Amino acid sequence: MIFGALDRAVVIAFKFVPFRIGIDEIATGGLAVMLWGPAAAAAGVALALIKKVRTMFWVGVGLALIAAHPSQGARGTDPP
């Protein structure tokens, strides 16, 4: 629950950083160190990397679905 709250705060604070490159790892690793000591830093960073890989996987699934089903809407209004 603590990591989820930290993740939401990081998302809000660093919205301008694409995929929050490096931000998640620093924040989660730092929180793990504060909670469980220096030995937990690697576990915190691993957790952040796993969440990032999961996010990238679902972004890829979404892009594949968009590519497979192009819009059937009205044509654009720009002149040829």
N, CA, C and O atoms as a Maestro MAE file, in Angstrom:
{
 s_m_m2io_version
 :::
 2.0.0
}

f_m_ct {
 s_m_title
 :::
 protein
 m_atom[320] {
  # First column is atom index #
  i_m_mmod_type
  r_m_x_coord
  r_m_y_coord
  r_m_z_coord
  i_m_residue_number
  s_m_chain_name
  s_m_pdb_residue_name
  s_m_pdb_atom_name
  i_m_atomic_number
  :::
  1 25 0.817 -1.186 0.000 1 A "MET " " N  " 7
  2 3 0.000 0.000 0.000 1 A "MET " " CA " 6
  3 2 0.862 1.251 0.000 1 A "MET " " C  " 6
  4 15 0.528 2.239 -0.654 1 A "MET " " O  " 8
  5 25 1.962 1.212 0.727 2 A "ILE " " N  " 7
  6 3 2.855 2.369 0.771 2 A "ILE " " CA " 6
  7 2 3.478 2.595 -0.596 2 A "ILE " " C  " 6
  8 15 3.602 3.737 -1.039 2 A "ILE " " O  " 8
  9 25 3.873 1.516 -1.272 3 A "PHE " " N  " 7
  10 3 4.475 1.662 -2.594 3 A "PHE " " CA " 6
  11 2 3.460 2.169 -3.609 3 A "PHE " " C  " 6
  12 15 3.816 2.925 -4.513 3 A "PHE " " O  " 8
  13 25 2.214 1.768 -3.474 4 A "GLY " " N  " 7
  14 3 1.168 2.262 -4.373 4 A "GLY " " CA " 6
  15 2 0.935 3.756 -4.200 4 A "GLY " " C  " 6
  16 15 0.758 4.477 -5.182 4 A "GLY " " O  " 8
  17 25 0.933 4.220 -2.957 5 A "ALA " " N  " 7
  18 3 0.765 5.655 -2.705 5 A "ALA " " CA " 6
  19 2 1.955 6.434 -3.246 5 A "ALA " " C  " 6
  20 15 1.786 7.507 -3.824 5 A "ALA " " O  " 8
  21 25 3.157 5.899 -3.062 6 A "LEU " " N  " 7
  22 3 4.342 6.561 -3.604 6 A "LEU " " CA " 6
  23 2 4.283 6.601 -5.124 6 A "LEU " " C  " 6
  24 15 4.634 7.611 -5.734 6 A "LEU " " O  " 8
  25 25 3.845 5.515 -5.732 7 A "ASP " " N  " 7
  26 3 3.748 5.465 -7.186 7 A "ASP " " CA " 6
  27 2 2.791 6.528 -7.713 7 A "ASP " " C  " 6
  28 15 3.090 7.181 -8.713 7 A "ASP " " O  " 8
  29 25 1.654 6.713 -7.063 8 A "ARG " " N  " 7
  30 3 0.691 7.738 -7.487 8 A "ARG " " CA " 6
  31 2 1.280 9.139 -7.341 8 A "ARG " " C  " 6
  32 15 1.092 9.989 -8.211 8 A "ARG " " O  " 8
  33 25 1.985 9.376 -6.251 9 A "ALA " " N  " 7
  34 3 2.604 10.688 -6.043 9 A "ALA " " CA " 6
  35 2 3.670 10.962 -7.102 9 A "ALA " " C  " 6
  36 15 3.788 12.086 -7.590 9 A "ALA " " O  " 8
  37 25 4.440 9.940 -7.456 10 A "VAL " " N  " 7
  38 3 5.475 10.100 -8.479 10 A "VAL " " CA " 6
  39 2 4.838 10.369 -9.838 10 A "VAL " " C  " 6
  40 15 5.339 11.195 -10.602 10 A "VAL " " O  " 8
  41 25 3.744 9.686 -10.146 11 A "VAL " " N  " 7
  42 3 3.048 9.905 -11.415 11 A "VAL " " CA " 6
  43 2 2.582 11.355 -11.519 11 A "VAL " " C  " 6
  44 15 2.724 11.984 -12.568 11 A "VAL " " O  " 8
  45 25 2.033 11.877 -10.442 12 A "ILE " " N  " 7
  46 3 1.543 13.253 -10.453 12 A "ILE " " CA " 6
  47 2 2.697 14.244 -10.546 12 A "ILE " " C  " 6
  48 15 2.631 15.199 -11.319 12 A "ILE " " O  " 8
  49 25 3.750 14.026 -9.769 13 A "ALA " " N  " 7
  50 3 4.849 14.981 -9.710 13 A "ALA " " CA " 6
  51 2 5.707 14.989 -10.975 13 A "ALA " " C  " 6
  52 15 6.233 16.035 -11.356 13 A "ALA " " O  " 8
  53 25 5.855 13.833 -11.631 14 A "PHE " " N  " 7
  54 3 6.759 13.730 -12.772 14 A "PHE " " CA " 6
  55 2 6.027 13.350 -14.051 14 A "PHE " " C  " 6
  56 15 6.528 12.545 -14.836 14 A "PHE " " O  " 8
  57 25 4.862 13.914 -14.266 15 A "LYS " " N  " 7
  58 3 4.062 13.620 -15.454 15 A "LYS " " CA " 6
  59 2 4.790 14.005 -16.736 15 A "LYS " " C  " 6
  60 15 4.556 13.408 -17.787 15 A "LYS " " O  " 8
  61 25 5.664 14.994 -16.656 16 A "PHE " " N  " 7
  62 3 6.343 15.513 -17.842 16 A "PHE " " CA " 6
  63 2 7.518 14.637 -18.298 16 A "PHE " " C  " 6
  64 15 8.047 14.865 -19.386 16 A "PHE " " O  " 8
  65 25 7.940 13.655 -17.512 17 A "VAL " " N  " 7
  66 3 9.050 12.778 -17.875 17 A "VAL " " CA " 6
  67 2 8.485 11.554 -18.584 17 A "VAL " " C  " 6
  68 15 7.694 10.819 -17.992 17 A "VAL " " O  " 8
  69 25 8.872 11.315 -19.841 18 A "PRO " " N  " 7
  70 3 8.336 10.161 -20.566 18 A "PRO " " CA " 6
  71 2 8.665 8.839 -19.870 18 A "PRO " " C  " 6
  72 15 9.827 8.555 -19.580 18 A "PRO " " O  " 8
  73 25 7.649 8.049 -19.609 19 A "PHE " " N  " 7
  74 3 7.760 6.753 -18.926 19 A "PHE " " CA " 6
  75 2 8.465 6.869 -17.580 19 A "PHE " " C  " 6
  76 15 8.898 5.864 -17.016 19 A "PHE " " O  " 8
  77 25 8.582 8.082 -17.066 20 A "ARG " " N  " 7
  78 3 9.248 8.344 -15.781 20 A "ARG " " CA " 6
  79 2 10.588 7.617 -15.708 20 A "ARG " " C  " 6
  80 15 10.893 6.936 -14.729 20 A "ARG " " O  " 8
  81 25 11.381 7.780 -16.769 21 A "ILE " " N  " 7
  82 3 12.659 7.088 -16.893 21 A "ILE " " CA " 6
  83 2 13.562 7.438 -15.714 21 A "ILE " " C  " 6
  84 15 13.946 8.596 -15.546 21 A "ILE " " O  " 8
  85 25 13.892 6.471 -14.921 22 A "GLY " " N  " 7
  86 3 14.776 6.636 -13.784 22 A "GLY " " CA " 6
  87 2 14.093 7.105 -12.514 22 A "GLY " " C  " 6
  88 15 14.594 6.855 -11.417 22 A "GLY " " O  " 8
  89 25 12.969 7.774 -12.636 23 A "ILE " " N  " 7
  90 3 12.292 8.342 -11.476 23 A "ILE " " CA " 6
  91 2 11.705 7.231 -10.600 23 A "ILE " " C  " 6
  92 15 11.888 7.240 -9.383 23 A "ILE " " O  " 8
  93 25 11.014 6.293 -11.203 24 A "ASP " " N  " 7
  94 3 10.409 5.190 -10.440 24 A "ASP " " CA " 6
  95 2 11.466 4.386 -9.682 24 A "ASP " " C  " 6
  96 15 11.270 4.019 -8.523 24 A "ASP " " O  " 8
  97 25 12.585 4.120 -10.352 25 A "GLU " " N  " 7
  98 3 13.625 3.318 -9.734 25 A "GLU " " CA " 6
  99 2 14.207 4.022 -8.502 25 A "GLU " " C  " 6
  100 15 14.419 3.401 -7.461 25 A "GLU " " O  " 8
  101 25 14.461 5.327 -8.641 26 A "ILE " " N  " 7
  102 3 15.013 6.078 -7.520 26 A "ILE " " CA " 6
  103 2 14.026 6.142 -6.363 26 A "ILE " " C  " 6
  104 15 14.396 5.916 -5.211 26 A "ILE " " O  " 8
  105 25 12.772 6.449 -6.668 27 A "ALA " " N  " 7
  106 3 11.771 6.595 -5.607 27 A "ALA " " CA " 6
  107 2 11.495 5.269 -4.901 27 A "ALA " " C  " 6
  108 15 11.466 5.220 -3.671 27 A "ALA " " O  " 8
  109 25 11.295 4.217 -5.649 28 A "THR " " N  " 7
  110 3 10.986 2.922 -5.035 28 A "THR " " CA " 6
  111 2 12.193 2.357 -4.294 28 A "THR " " C  " 6
  112 15 12.054 1.802 -3.204 28 A "THR " " O  " 8
  113 25 13.376 2.498 -4.887 29 A "GLY " " N  " 7
  114 3 14.585 2.046 -4.195 29 A "GLY " " CA " 6
  115 2 14.823 2.829 -2.914 29 A "GLY " " C  " 6
  116 15 15.203 2.251 -1.895 29 A "GLY " " O  " 8
  117 25 14.604 4.137 -2.956 30 A "GLY " " N  " 7
  118 3 14.774 4.963 -1.755 30 A "GLY " " CA " 6
  119 2 13.783 4.611 -0.662 30 A "GLY " " C  " 6
  120 15 14.142 4.561 0.514 30 A "GLY " " O  " 8
  121 25 12.538 4.367 -1.042 31 A "LEU " " N  " 7
  122 3 11.537 3.987 -0.038 31 A "LEU " " CA " 6
  123 2 11.858 2.634 0.580 31 A "LEU " " C  " 6
  124 15 11.681 2.439 1.783 31 A "LEU " " O  " 8
  125 25 12.327 1.708 -0.234 32 A "ALA " " N  " 7
  126 3 12.692 0.387 0.296 32 A "ALA " " CA " 6
  127 2 13.845 0.510 1.294 32 A "ALA " " C  " 6
  128 15 13.866 -0.180 2.314 32 A "ALA " " O  " 8
  129 25 14.796 1.386 0.998 33 A "VAL " " N  " 7
  130 3 15.909 1.596 1.926 33 A "VAL " " CA " 6
  131 2 15.399 2.197 3.231 33 A "VAL " " C  " 6
  132 15 15.832 1.792 4.310 33 A "VAL " " O  " 8
  133 25 14.482 3.163 3.142 34 A "MET " " N  " 7
  134 3 13.942 3.787 4.356 34 A "MET " " CA " 6
  135 2 13.148 2.792 5.197 34 A "MET " " C  " 6
  136 15 13.183 2.854 6.426 34 A "MET " " O  " 8
  137 25 12.438 1.884 4.551 35 A "LEU " " N  " 7
  138 3 11.607 0.939 5.289 35 A "LEU " " CA " 6
  139 2 12.391 -0.258 5.835 35 A "LEU " " C  " 6
  140 15 12.190 -0.661 6.981 35 A "LEU " " O  " 8
  141 25 13.285 -0.827 5.016 36 A "TRP " " N  " 7
  142 3 13.916 -2.084 5.386 36 A "TRP " " CA " 6
  143 2 15.434 -2.051 5.430 36 A "TRP " " C  " 6
  144 15 16.050 -3.079 5.711 36 A "TRP " " O  " 8
  145 25 16.051 -0.927 5.169 37 A "GLY " " N  " 7
  146 3 17.501 -0.822 5.252 37 A "GLY " " CA " 6
  147 2 18.176 -0.932 3.895 37 A "GLY " " C  " 6
  148 15 17.529 -1.208 2.885 37 A "GLY " " O  " 8
  149 25 19.502 -0.711 3.886 38 A "PRO " " N  " 7
  150 3 20.255 -0.660 2.618 38 A "PRO " " CA " 6
  151 2 20.195 -1.938 1.791 38 A "PRO " " C  " 6
  152 15 20.319 -1.880 0.568 38 A "PRO " " O  " 8
  153 25 20.011 -3.069 2.420 39 A "ALA " " N  " 7
  154 3 19.983 -4.330 1.675 39 A "ALA " " CA " 6
  155 2 18.749 -4.437 0.780 39 A "ALA " " C  " 6
  156 15 18.737 -5.246 -0.147 39 A "ALA " " O  " 8
  157 25 17.726 -3.650 1.032 40 A "ALA " " N  " 7
  158 3 16.483 -3.743 0.265 40 A "ALA " " CA " 6
  159 2 16.466 -2.846 -0.965 40 A "ALA " " C  " 6
  160 15 15.478 -2.840 -1.699 40 A "ALA " " O  " 8
  161 25 17.522 -2.094 -1.209 41 A "ALA " " N  " 7
  162 3 17.544 -1.174 -2.355 41 A "ALA " " CA " 6
  163 2 17.365 -1.928 -3.675 41 A "ALA " " C  " 6
  164 15 16.622 -1.488 -4.552 41 A "ALA " " O  " 8
  165 25 18.045 -3.054 -3.809 42 A "ALA " " N  " 7
  166 3 17.942 -3.832 -5.047 42 A "ALA " " CA " 6
  167 2 16.520 -4.354 -5.252 42 A "ALA " " C  " 6
  168 15 16.033 -4.399 -6.382 42 A "ALA " " O  " 8
  169 25 15.866 -4.742 -4.184 43 A "ALA " " N  " 7
  170 3 14.486 -5.227 -4.298 43 A "ALA " " CA " 6
  171 2 13.557 -4.094 -4.729 43 A "ALA " " C  " 6
  172 15 12.649 -4.314 -5.530 43 A "ALA " " O  " 8
  173 25 13.771 -2.894 -4.213 44 A "GLY " " N  " 7
  174 3 12.950 -1.750 -4.612 44 A "GLY " " CA " 6
  175 2 13.133 -1.401 -6.072 44 A "GLY " " C  " 6
  176 15 12.160 -1.133 -6.778 44 A "GLY " " O  " 8
  177 25 14.373 -1.402 -6.528 45 A "VAL " " N  " 7
  178 3 14.652 -1.108 -7.937 45 A "VAL " " CA " 6
  179 2 14.067 -2.204 -8.827 45 A "VAL " " C  " 6
  180 15 13.513 -1.909 -9.886 45 A "VAL " " O  " 8
  181 25 14.184 -3.459 -8.408 46 A "ALA " " N  " 7
  182 3 13.612 -4.562 -9.187 46 A "ALA " " CA " 6
  183 2 12.097 -4.425 -9.288 46 A "ALA " " C  " 6
  184 15 11.521 -4.676 -10.347 46 A "ALA " " O  " 8
  185 25 11.452 -4.032 -8.205 47 A "LEU " " N  " 7
  186 3 10.005 -3.816 -8.234 47 A "LEU " " CA " 6
  187 2 9.639 -2.731 -9.242 47 A "LEU " " C  " 6
  188 15 8.685 -2.886 -10.004 47 A "LEU " " O  " 8
  189 25 10.392 -1.637 -9.249 48 A "ALA " " N  " 7
  190 3 10.119 -0.555 -10.196 48 A "ALA " " CA " 6
  191 2 10.338 -1.012 -11.639 48 A "ALA " " C  " 6
  192 15 9.566 -0.647 -12.526 48 A "ALA " " O  " 8
  193 25 11.369 -1.797 -11.879 49 A "LEU " " N  " 7
  194 3 11.621 -2.288 -13.235 49 A "LEU " " CA " 6
  195 2 10.534 -3.246 -13.703 49 A "LEU " " C  " 6
  196 15 10.134 -3.218 -14.867 49 A "LEU " " O  " 8
  197 25 10.058 -4.091 -12.798 50 A "ILE " " N  " 7
  198 3 8.975 -5.009 -13.152 50 A "ILE " " CA " 6
  199 2 7.713 -4.220 -13.518 50 A "ILE " " C  " 6
  200 15 7.029 -4.554 -14.485 50 A "ILE " " O  " 8
  201 25 7.407 -3.175 -12.743 51 A "LYS " " N  " 7
  202 3 6.230 -2.356 -13.052 51 A "LYS " " CA " 6
  203 2 6.402 -1.645 -14.390 51 A "LYS " " C  " 6
  204 15 5.436 -1.497 -15.138 51 A "LYS " " O  " 8
  205 25 7.626 -1.202 -14.701 52 A "LYS " " N  " 7
  206 3 7.873 -0.520 -15.972 52 A "LYS " " CA " 6
  207 2 7.732 -1.477 -17.154 52 A "LYS " " C  " 6
  208 15 7.179 -1.105 -18.190 52 A "LYS " " O  " 8
  209 25 8.225 -2.697 -17.008 53 A "VAL " " N  " 7
  210 3 8.091 -3.700 -18.072 53 A "VAL " " CA " 6
  211 2 6.615 -4.035 -18.282 53 A "VAL " " C  " 6
  212 15 6.165 -4.181 -19.418 53 A "VAL " " O  " 8
  213 25 5.864 -4.157 -17.187 54 A "ARG " " N  " 7
  214 3 4.429 -4.418 -17.295 54 A "ARG " " CA " 6
  215 2 3.721 -3.283 -18.044 54 A "ARG " " C  " 6
  216 15 2.873 -3.531 -18.902 54 A "ARG " " O  " 8
  217 25 4.072 -2.051 -17.714 55 A "THR " " N  " 7
  218 3 3.468 -0.901 -18.393 55 A "THR " " CA " 6
  219 2 3.805 -0.913 -19.878 55 A "THR " " C  " 6
  220 15 2.932 -0.694 -20.718 55 A "THR " " O  " 8
  221 25 5.064 -1.167 -20.200 56 A "MET " " N  " 7
  222 3 5.463 -1.190 -21.612 56 A "MET " " CA " 6
  223 2 4.773 -2.319 -22.365 56 A "MET " " C  " 6
  224 15 4.437 -2.155 -23.537 56 A "MET " " O  " 8
  225 25 4.555 -3.451 -21.724 57 A "PHE " " N  " 7
  226 3 3.835 -4.562 -22.358 57 A "PHE " " CA " 6
  227 2 2.416 -4.137 -22.717 57 A "PHE " " C  " 6
  228 15 1.964 -4.374 -23.838 57 A "PHE " " O  " 8
  229 25 1.704 -3.508 -21.771 58 A "TRP " " N  " 7
  230 3 0.325 -3.127 -22.036 58 A "TRP " " CA " 6
  231 2 0.227 -1.981 -23.038 58 A "TRP " " C  " 6
  232 15 -0.753 -1.890 -23.778 58 A "TRP " " O  " 8
  233 25 1.228 -1.108 -23.069 59 A "VAL " " N  " 7
  234 3 1.262 -0.082 -24.109 59 A "VAL " " CA " 6
  235 2 1.408 -0.750 -25.476 59 A "VAL " " C  " 6
  236 15 0.750 -0.356 -26.439 59 A "VAL " " O  " 8
  237 25 2.269 -1.758 -25.555 60 A "GLY " " N  " 7
  238 3 2.440 -2.491 -26.810 60 A "GLY " " CA " 6
  239 2 1.165 -3.199 -27.240 60 A "GLY " " C  " 6
  240 15 0.831 -3.204 -28.425 60 A "GLY " " O  " 8
  241 25 0.447 -3.795 -26.295 61 A "VAL " " N  " 7
  242 3 -0.823 -4.447 -26.617 61 A "VAL " " CA " 6
  243 2 -1.820 -3.416 -27.149 61 A "VAL " " C  " 6
  244 15 -2.516 -3.670 -28.132 61 A "VAL " " O  " 8
  245 25 -1.885 -2.275 -26.509 62 A "GLY " " N  " 7
  246 3 -2.795 -1.233 -26.964 62 A "GLY " " CA " 6
  247 2 -2.448 -0.726 -28.347 62 A "GLY " " C  " 6
  248 15 -3.336 -0.527 -29.176 62 A "GLY " " O  " 8
  249 25 -1.177 -0.517 -28.606 63 A "LEU " " N  " 7
  250 3 -0.762 -0.065 -29.936 63 A "LEU " " CA " 6
  251 2 -1.050 -1.117 -31.001 63 A "LEU " " C  " 6
  252 15 -1.446 -0.781 -32.117 63 A "LEU " " O  " 8
  253 25 -0.852 -2.396 -30.657 64 A "ALA " " N  " 7
  254 3 -1.155 -3.464 -31.613 64 A "ALA " " CA " 6
  255 2 -2.656 -3.508 -31.921 64 A "ALA " " C  " 6
  256 15 -3.047 -3.718 -33.069 64 A "ALA " " O  " 8
  257 25 -3.492 -3.309 -30.901 65 A "LEU " " N  " 7
  258 3 -4.938 -3.289 -31.135 65 A "LEU " " CA " 6
  259 2 -5.350 -2.098 -32.000 65 A "LEU " " C  " 6
  260 15 -6.210 -2.224 -32.872 65 A "LEU " " O  " 8
  261 25 -4.738 -0.959 -31.757 66 A "ILE " " N  " 7
  262 3 -5.047 0.221 -32.575 66 A "ILE " " CA " 6
  263 2 -4.620 -0.011 -34.020 66 A "ILE " " C  " 6
  264 15 -5.348 0.340 -34.949 66 A "ILE " " O  " 8
  265 25 -3.447 -0.598 -34.210 67 A "ALA " " N  " 7
  266 3 -2.962 -0.858 -35.564 67 A "ALA " " CA " 6
  267 2 -3.810 -1.903 -36.276 67 A "ALA " " C  " 6
  268 15 -3.987 -1.825 -37.492 67 A "ALA " " O  " 8
  269 25 -4.331 -2.870 -35.547 68 A "ALA " " N  " 7
  270 3 -5.126 -3.940 -36.157 68 A "ALA " " CA " 6
  271 2 -6.532 -3.483 -36.523 68 A "ALA " " C  " 6
  272 15 -7.155 -4.061 -37.413 68 A "ALA " " O  " 8
  273 25 -7.037 -2.463 -35.855 69 A "HIS " " N  " 7
  274 3 -8.399 -1.996 -36.089 69 A "HIS " " CA " 6
  275 2 -8.398 -0.496 -36.352 69 A "HIS " " C  " 6
  276 15 -8.739 0.292 -35.469 69 A "HIS " " O  " 8
  277 25 -8.015 -0.100 -37.564 70 A "PRO " " N  " 7
  278 3 -7.992 1.333 -37.857 70 A "PRO " " CA " 6
  279 2 -9.398 1.927 -37.829 70 A "PRO " " C  " 6
  280 15 -10.395 1.221 -37.982 70 A "PRO " " O  " 8
  281 25 -9.447 3.207 -37.635 71 A "SER " " N  " 7
  282 3 -10.725 3.916 -37.533 71 A "SER " " CA " 6
  283 2 -11.511 3.803 -38.843 71 A "SER " " C  " 6
  284 15 -10.937 3.905 -39.927 71 A "SER " " O  " 8
  285 25 -12.803 3.596 -38.738 72 A "GLN " " N  " 7
  286 3 -13.677 3.532 -39.904 72 A "GLN " " CA " 6
  287 2 -14.527 4.800 -40.010 72 A "GLN " " C  " 6
  288 15 -15.528 4.827 -40.725 72 A "GLN " " O  " 8
  289 25 -14.120 5.840 -39.295 73 A "GLY " " N  " 7
  290 3 -14.883 7.083 -39.258 73 A "GLY " " CA " 6
  291 2 -14.839 7.847 -40.566 73 A "GLY " " C  " 6
  292 15 -14.329 7.361 -41.576 73 A "GLY " " O  " 8
  293 25 -15.383 9.049 -40.527 74 A "ALA " " N  " 7
  294 3 -15.430 9.915 -41.703 74 A "ALA " " CA " 6
  295 2 -14.023 10.319 -42.124 74 A "ALA " " C  " 6
  296 15 -13.097 10.369 -41.314 74 A "ALA " " O  " 8
  297 25 -13.893 10.603 -43.403 75 A "ARG " " N  " 7
  298 3 -12.624 11.059 -43.933 75 A "ARG " " CA " 6
  299 2 -12.308 12.434 -43.369 75 A "ARG " " C  " 6
  300 15 -13.201 13.152 -42.919 75 A "ARG " " O  " 8
  301 25 -11.039 12.792 -43.396 76 A "GLY " " N  " 7
  302 3 -10.600 14.094 -42.925 76 A "GLY " " CA " 6
  303 2 -11.164 15.227 -43.781 76 A "GLY " " C  " 6
  304 15 -11.564 15.004 -44.924 76 A "GLY " " O  " 8
  305 25 -11.195 16.409 -43.245 77 A "THR " " N  " 7
  306 3 -11.746 17.555 -43.970 77 A "THR " " CA " 6
  307 2 -10.679 18.380 -44.643 77 A "THR " " C  " 6
  308 15 -10.996 19.383 -45.283 77 A "THR " " O  " 8
  309 25 -9.413 17.988 -44.520 78 A "ASP " " N  " 7
  310 3 -8.350 18.744 -45.180 78 A "ASP " " CA " 6
  311 2 -8.442 18.572 -46.689 78 A "ASP " " C  " 6
  312 15 -8.717 17.475 -47.176 78 A "ASP " " O  " 8
  313 25 -8.211 19.658 -47.433 79 A "PRO " " N  " 7
  314 3 -8.245 19.530 -48.895 79 A "PRO " " CA " 6
  315 2 -7.070 18.690 -49.395 79 A "PRO " " C  " 6
  316 15 -6.010 18.670 -48.769 79 A "PRO " " O  " 8
  317 25 -7.250 18.002 -50.512 80 A "PRO " " N  " 7
  318 3 -6.187 17.116 -51.026 80 A "PRO " " CA " 6
  319 2 -4.965 17.894 -51.485 80 A "PRO " " C  " 6
  320 15 -3.989 17.298 -51.941 80 A "PRO " " O  " 8
  :::
 }
 m_bond[319] {
  # First column is bond index #
  i_m_from
  i_m_to
  i_m_order
  :::
  1 1 2 1
  2 2 3 1
  3 3 4 2
  4 3 5 1
  5 5 6 1
  6 6 7 1
  7 7 8 2
  8 7 9 1
  9 9 10 1
  10 10 11 1
  11 11 12 2
  12 11 13 1
  13 13 14 1
  14 14 15 1
  15 15 16 2
  16 15 17 1
  17 17 18 1
  18 18 19 1
  19 19 20 2
  20 19 21 1
  21 21 22 1
  22 22 23 1
  23 23 24 2
  24 23 25 1
  25 25 26 1
  26 26 27 1
  27 27 28 2
  28 27 29 1
  29 29 30 1
  30 30 31 1
  31 31 32 2
  32 31 33 1
  33 33 34 1
  34 34 35 1
  35 35 36 2
  36 35 37 1
  37 37 38 1
  38 38 39 1
  39 39 40 2
  40 39 41 1
  41 41 42 1
  42 42 43 1
  43 43 44 2
  44 43 45 1
  45 45 46 1
  46 46 47 1
  47 47 48 2
  48 47 49 1
  49 49 50 1
  50 50 51 1
  51 51 52 2
  52 51 53 1
  53 53 54 1
  54 54 55 1
  55 55 56 2
  56 55 57 1
  57 57 58 1
  58 58 59 1
  59 59 60 2
  60 59 61 1
  61 61 62 1
  62 62 63 1
  63 63 64 2
  64 63 65 1
  65 65 66 1
  66 66 67 1
  67 67 68 2
  68 67 69 1
  69 69 70 1
  70 70 71 1
  71 71 72 2
  72 71 73 1
  73 73 74 1
  74 74 75 1
  75 75 76 2
  76 75 77 1
  77 77 78 1
  78 78 79 1
  79 79 80 2
  80 79 81 1
  81 81 82 1
  82 82 83 1
  83 83 84 2
  84 83 85 1
  85 85 86 1
  86 86 87 1
  87 87 88 2
  88 87 89 1
  89 89 90 1
  90 90 91 1
  91 91 92 2
  92 91 93 1
  93 93 94 1
  94 94 95 1
  95 95 96 2
  96 95 97 1
  97 97 98 1
  98 98 99 1
  99 99 100 2
  100 99 101 1
  101 101 102 1
  102 102 103 1
  103 103 104 2
  104 103 105 1
  105 105 106 1
  106 106 107 1
  107 107 108 2
  108 107 109 1
  109 109 110 1
  110 110 111 1
  111 111 112 2
  112 111 113 1
  113 113 114 1
  114 114 115 1
  115 115 116 2
  116 115 117 1
  117 117 118 1
  118 118 119 1
  119 119 120 2
  120 119 121 1
  121 121 122 1
  122 122 123 1
  123 123 124 2
  124 123 125 1
  125 125 126 1
  126 126 127 1
  127 127 128 2
  128 127 129 1
  129 129 130 1
  130 130 131 1
  131 131 132 2
  132 131 133 1
  133 133 134 1
  134 134 135 1
  135 135 136 2
  136 135 137 1
  137 137 138 1
  138 138 139 1
  139 139 140 2
  140 139 141 1
  141 141 142 1
  142 142 143 1
  143 143 144 2
  144 143 145 1
  145 145 146 1
  146 146 147 1
  147 147 148 2
  148 147 149 1
  149 149 150 1
  150 150 151 1
  151 151 152 2
  152 151 153 1
  153 153 154 1
  154 154 155 1
  155 155 156 2
  156 155 157 1
  157 157 158 1
  158 158 159 1
  159 159 160 2
  160 159 161 1
  161 161 162 1
  162 162 163 1
  163 163 164 2
  164 163 165 1
  165 165 166 1
  166 166 167 1
  167 167 168 2
  168 167 169 1
  169 169 170 1
  170 170 171 1
  171 171 172 2
  172 171 173 1
  173 173 174 1
  174 174 175 1
  175 175 176 2
  176 175 177 1
  177 177 178 1
  178 178 179 1
  179 179 180 2
  180 179 181 1
  181 181 182 1
  182 182 183 1
  183 183 184 2
  184 183 185 1
  185 185 186 1
  186 186 187 1
  187 187 188 2
  188 187 189 1
  189 189 190 1
  190 190 191 1
  191 191 192 2
  192 191 193 1
  193 193 194 1
  194 194 195 1
  195 195 196 2
  196 195 197 1
  197 197 198 1
  198 198 199 1
  199 199 200 2
  200 199 201 1
  201 201 202 1
  202 202 203 1
  203 203 204 2
  204 203 205 1
  205 205 206 1
  206 206 207 1
  207 207 208 2
  208 207 209 1
  209 209 210 1
  210 210 211 1
  211 211 212 2
  212 211 213 1
  213 213 214 1
  214 214 215 1
  215 215 216 2
  216 215 217 1
  217 217 218 1
  218 218 219 1
  219 219 220 2
  220 219 221 1
  221 221 222 1
  222 222 223 1
  223 223 224 2
  224 223 225 1
  225 225 226 1
  226 226 227 1
  227 227 228 2
  228 227 229 1
  229 229 230 1
  230 230 231 1
  231 231 232 2
  232 231 233 1
  233 233 234 1
  234 234 235 1
  235 235 236 2
  236 235 237 1
  237 237 238 1
  238 238 239 1
  239 239 240 2
  240 239 241 1
  241 241 242 1
  242 242 243 1
  243 243 244 2
  244 243 245 1
  245 245 246 1
  246 246 247 1
  247 247 248 2
  248 247 249 1
  249 249 250 1
  250 250 251 1
  251 251 252 2
  252 251 253 1
  253 253 254 1
  254 254 255 1
  255 255 256 2
  256 255 257 1
  257 257 258 1
  258 258 259 1
  259 259 260 2
  260 259 261 1
  261 261 262 1
  262 262 263 1
  263 263 264 2
  264 263 265 1
  265 265 266 1
  266 266 267 1
  267 267 268 2
  268 267 269 1
  269 269 270 1
  270 270 271 1
  271 271 272 2
  272 271 273 1
  273 273 274 1
  274 274 275 1
  275 275 276 2
  276 275 277 1
  277 277 278 1
  278 278 279 1
  279 279 280 2
  280 279 281 1
  281 281 282 1
  282 282 283 1
  283 283 284 2
  284 283 285 1
  285 285 286 1
  286 286 287 1
  287 287 288 2
  288 287 289 1
  289 289 290 1
  290 290 291 1
  291 291 292 2
  292 291 293 1
  293 293 294 1
  294 294 295 1
  295 295 296 2
  296 295 297 1
  297 297 298 1
  298 298 299 1
  299 299 300 2
  300 299 301 1
  301 301 302 1
  302 302 303 1
  303 303 304 2
  304 303 305 1
  305 305 306 1
  306 306 307 1
  307 307 308 2
  308 307 309 1
  309 309 310 1
  310 310 311 1
  311 311 312 2
  312 311 313 1
  313 313 314 1
  314 314 315 1
  315 315 316 2
  316 315 317 1
  317 317 318 1
  318 318 319 1
  319 319 320 2
  :::
 }
}
